[in-house]
Amino acid sequence: MQKLTAAETRAALAAVPAWSLSGKAIVRTYAFKDFPAAMKFVNAVAGLAEQAGHHPDIDIRWNRVTLALTTHDAGGLTEKDFALARKCDALLLQ
């Protein structure tokens, strides 16, 4: 998969406004009511990541989960990162 240009990255970020650019990654922190709810989300993200063959860096802090997405083999952001970001956001609606 080809790395996105700066303009493509800005356009893709506009479609996932809760995410922010951090170096060569996009990052979002989700807040939940408690630790079990946070872990339920992490497990759902793990399922999505396995299906996509694309795995985020995950930081869990009691009721907060931070995801960081980048495509290492492309050397930066690709459409894979934004596709998985949208799927993770959609988990909140379920």
SVG drawing of the C-alpha trace seen along z (x, -y; Angstrom):
<svg xmlns="http://www.w3.org/2000/svg" viewBox="-25 -19 34 31">
<polyline fill="none" stroke="black" stroke-width="0.4" points="0.0,0.0 1.3,-3.4 2.0,-6.1 -0.4,-9.1 0.8,-12.5 0.5,-15.4 -2.6,-16.6 -4.2,-13.2 -3.4,-12.8 -5.2,-16.2 -8.2,-15.1 -8.3,-11.7 -8.0,-13.3 -11.0,-15.5 -13.1,-12.3 -12.0,-11.2 -12.1,-14.4 -11.5,-12.8 -8.1,-11.5 -5.0,-13.7 -1.7,-13.5 1.3,-12.5 4.5,-12.2 3.9,-9.4 0.8,-8.1 -2.8,-9.0 -3.8,-8.8 -7.1,-8.8 -7.9,-8.3 -11.3,-6.8 -12.8,-7.1 -15.1,-4.5 -17.2,-4.2 -14.8,-1.7 -12.0,0.9 -14.3,3.7 -15.8,1.4 -12.4,0.3 -11.3,4.0 -14.4,4.9 -13.5,2.2 -9.9,3.4 -11.0,6.9 -13.3,5.7 -10.4,3.6 -8.3,6.7 -10.8,8.6 -11.0,5.8 -7.2,5.6 -6.9,9.3 -9.4,9.2 -7.6,6.2 -4.1,7.7 -3.3,4.3 -2.5,3.8 -2.6,0.6 -0.4,-0.3 -2.7,-0.2 -2.2,-1.9 -4.7,-1.0 -5.1,-3.2 -8.0,-2.1 -11.0,-3.6 -9.0,-5.2 -7.7,-3.5 -5.3,-5.2 -4.8,-3.8 -2.0,-4.8 -2.1,-3.7 0.6,-3.8 1.7,-1.5 5.3,-0.6 6.2,1.1 5.0,-2.0 6.9,-4.3 3.9,-6.3 0.2,-6.7 -1.8,-4.8 -5.5,-4.3 -5.3,-1.1 -4.8,-3.4 -7.8,-5.5 -10.0,-2.5 -9.2,-0.9 -9.7,-4.2 -13.2,-4.5 -14.0,-0.9 -12.8,-1.5 -14.9,-4.7 -17.9,-2.7 -17.5,-0.3 -18.7,-3.1 -22.1,-3.1 -22.7,0.6"/>
</svg>
